[in-house]
Amino acid sequence: MATPKTSTGTKAARPGRTLGASKPRSLTSVPATAKKPSGKKGVNPLSSLGAMANKTSDAASLVTGKGKIVGGVLAVLAVLVVVAIVVINSGLFTATDIQIQGSEHVTKHDAIQLIDLPEGTSLFNVDPDQITEDLKQNPWVSGVDVQRQFPHTLIITPMERKVIAIAYISSDDLAWAIGDDDTWIAPLSTSVEVDDQGNVITTGQGSNTLTGIDAALALAKHYGAVLLTDVSADVAPVSGQAVSSKAVKAGLDYVRGFSSEFLGQVKDISTPSVEAISANLNSGIEVSLGDSDDIAKKERVVTKLLSQVEGVTYINVRSPGNYTFRNAPTS
């Protein structure tokens, strides 16, 4: 993926002004015998009016000069705008080399079918928002990266939603991918090929084939997601729409609320209803969680209990301040 690059310029510093040395003043001495003129000197009113007229004329000339400067600047800007419009709408930067990248679930062919670029699109007038809207017709797409490479190359790369959970609906034998924005993405095949370590193989050369909930669990591992099980049969996912089931949303709250270390111990989260949510750990221990309040506190109780008590098989932390547990009988 690539994004458009922008560059910024630097502004040159203005050189400082050097002040010159002031010239010495010459003083004219007055003879000691000289007499001061008697009386006050009169003011010529015609001279005063002439001075005022001169000042007014100077001010008008200054305003006229500034007006000419502003008018010249605006004229230059108008010319530049016209030139820019001509260049942008000319064929100098027409997108003749359009490269559309594929992704895991959005092939290049699929993307080409969805994108509708107007004829004569240039690198300047291309509309990334419209391209994103076009590609979002595929529910796997969360956004689009549009990169311009002058003079003629346009690179379009879809960005996919991150899968945080796989909801297995046993009544339909479907495994639905759920995005990190709580959106139903798409149903996945519940017949997958895996290698000897249980990793999903997409090349068709796996050593084993898994079906049903086992396939859903392998898919959750493949995406680094959490498997949600016991999803009610009345949950009806629609690609691209938000999850509305309260039980599934509560399960997603646990997926986000648990630490990554604790999630690494979780095999699946059962979500038949909000009050009956529970987690099954890889060790075989069942943890009754209840609604999605106090998630961090519930995790601390479970983690501490497992570190202090051996042989635990069941923990109830619906009320983390008053938890209970069972452990296997010792012989």
N, C-alpha and C positions, 0 to 999 in steps of 0.2 A: 504494500500500500504506500502511496505517496501523497503528499499534500502540496498545494501551491506554495511557492516561496516568494517572499517579499523582501526587499532590501531597503535600507534607509541610508540617507546620505549624512555627511557631517558638515557643519556650518563653520566657515573660516572665521577666526577671531578677528575683530576690528583693531587695527594698529592704534596705539595710543597717540595723543597729540603732544608735541613738544612746544613748550612755551618759550618764546624768545626773550632776551634780556630787555628790560625797559630802558628807554633813552633818558639821559640826564636833562633836567629842566634848567633853562636859563632864567635868572631873576634880574629884573630891572630895578636899580636903586632909585629912591626918591630923595631929592635934596632936602636937607633939614629945613631950608627956608621956604619950601613950597607951601602954599596955602591951600586949604581944602575948599572946594567949590561950595558956594553958599546956595542953600535951597535944594529942593528935590528936582531931579531930571524928569521932564514930562514924557508920557507914553503916546506914541503915534498910533491912533486906532486903525489907520489904513495898513500900517505894517503888521499889526496883529492879525487882521483879516487875511492878509496875504500869506502869513505863516500858516494859518489854519487851512487855507485852501491848498497849500503845498502838501500838508500832512494828509489831507483827505485824498488828494491825487495819488500820493505814494501808497496809501492803503488800498485804493482801488486797483492800482497796478499790481500789488502783491496778490490780491484775491484773483485777479485775472490770470496771473502767472500760475498760481496753484491750480486753477480750473483747467488750464491748458495741460498741466502735468497729469491730473486725474483723467482728463479726457484721452490723453495719449496712452495711459496705462490700460484703460478700458478698451481702447481700440486694439491694442496688442493682444489682450486677453480674448477678445472676440475672434481675432484671426486664429489664435491657437486653438480655440474651441472648434472652429470650422475645420481646421486641419485635422484635429483629432477625430472628428466625426467622419471625415472623408477616409482617413486611414483605417478606422475600425470597421467601416462598412465596405472597404475595398477587399480584394482577394489576397492581400498581402499576408493575412494571418488566418486564412480559412483552414478549418480542421480537416485536412485531407488524410491524415494518418490517425485513425481512431482505434485505440487499443483497449479492448474490454477484457479484463481479467476474470477468471473463474474462481470459485472457492469450493469448500468441501461439499456444500449442498446446493450451490448455485453454479451450474456449469456456464461456460462461456456462451454456448448456444442458447441457453435459457435467458441469459442476460441480454443478448443481442435481440431476442424476440420481444423483450419487455421495453427496451429503450427506444424512444422515438425522437431522434435528433432532426430538427428542421434542416432542410437543404440550405447550404450556404452558411452553416454555423461556423463562427470564428472563435478563436481562443478568447476574444473579448466579450462576445455576447452569449457564450454558452451559459445555460441556466442549471447550476448544480442542484437546486431545489427540485426542479422538474425531473431531473435524472433520478434523484433519490425517490421521488414519488412514484416514478415508473417502476423502479426496481423493488420497492416495498410491496408491490403486488405479490412478490414471493415472501411468505411469512418468515423465512429464515433471515431475511435482510433487515438489519437494524439501522443501517446508514450506508453512505457511499463516499468514497474518497475520489475526488476529481483532481487530477494533476495536469497542468498545462506545461508543455515543453515547446517553447518557440523555435521555429516559426509556425509549424503545422501539426504538432503531435498533441493528442488528447488521450490521457490514460484514465480509464474508469475502473475502479475496483470496489465491488460490494463488500460490506463488512457484516458478518453474521452475528446473530444473537448468541450469547453464551448460555449454554444449557446448564441449569443448576439442579434440575430434578427430572426424573423419569417417572411418570405416573402410570402404573400398570392397572388397567381396568379389566379384571378377569372375566366379567360378563361378556365382553366383546373380544377378549384376547388381544388387546391393543396396548402398546406402550407409547405414551404421548410424551414428547419432549416439551419441557417448560423452560422459558427463557428467564434471564435474570431480571427482566422487567415484569415478571408475573404474567407472561403472555403464553397462551397455548401456541406452540410452533407448528408441529406436524406429528402425525403418527409414524412410528418406526416399525419396521418388520420385526415380528416376534419369532423369526427363524434366522439365526445368525450362525456364521461359522467362526470358530475360535481355534487358537493353537493349543498346545499342551498346557500352557499356563493360564488358559481361559481368556486370553486377549482376543478381541474381535479382529477378524481378518476380512478386509474388504476386497481382496484380490481374487477370492473364490478358491483359495488353496488351503483352507483350514483343515485341521485334522479331525475336528468334531463339529457337530451341528447341534445347537441348543434351540429349544422352543419354549414358548410360554413365559412364565415368570423367570425361568433361568436365563432366557434370552434377554429379558428386560434388565435383569441384574447385571449381565455382561455389558449391556449397552450403557448402564449407569456408570460402570467402572470405566468404560471407554471414554465417556465424556467428562469424567471427573465429577460426576453428579451423584445425587442421593436418590435411591429408589423409594418411591411412595407406593405402598401396597394397600390392599383392602379398600380401594377407592369405591365409593358407592356407585351402584349401577345407574343411578339417576343423574350422574355427572355426564354432561354431553359437551365435550370440548369442540371448539371451532377454531380452525387455524387463524392466527392473527388477532384473536380476541382475548381480552383479559380473563384471568381465572376468577370465577365468581363463587365457587364452592367454598364455604366457610371452613370446612374440614381440611381441604387441600391447602387453602391459604394459611391455616394454622400450621400445617406440616411445613410449608415454606418458611414460616417464621422460625421454626426450629432449625431448619437448614441454615438460615442466616445467623441465628442467635448462638448456635453451638460454635465453639472454637474449632479451628481446623484440626487440632490434635484429637479432640473428642470425635469429630466427624469421621476421622480415620478409623475409629473403632465401630462405627455404625454400619451394620449390614443393610438395614432398611428401616423406614419409619411407617408404621401402620396408621392409616387415617380414616377409619370407618365413620368417626364423628369427632367433633371438637373435644368433647369430654373424654373420649376413649383413645386418644392418641398415645401410642407407645413406640418405643424404639427397640429393635432387636440388634444386639451387639454381635460382632464376629465371634466372640467367645461363647455365644449361646445364651447369654444372660438377657432376660426381658426386663425393660425399664418402663414402668407405667408413668406417663408424663402428664396426661390431662391437657387442659387448655394451655395456650402459649404465653402464660404469665410467668415471670420470675425464671426465665430460661437459664440465665447465668448461674443463679443460685441452685437450681436443680442440677446443673452440670457439676457444680462444686461438691454437692452432697454425694452424688454418684461416684465421682472420682475419688473422694476421700474414703468412702466406704469400701470401694474395691481395693484400695491400697492398704486397708487395715484389717479386712475380714476375708478369709479364704473360703472357697466353696460357695460363694453367693450365686444363686440361680435366678432370683427375682428381686426387684427393687421397686417400691412405690414411692414416687416423689411428687404426687399430685399436690400435696401440701408439703413443700420442702422443709418446713419447720417441724413437721411431725411425720417424718418418713418411716416406712417399715420395709423389712426385707426378709427373704428366706434364704437359707443355705442348705446344701445337700447334707443329709445325715452322715455322720462319720461312723465307721464300723469299729 
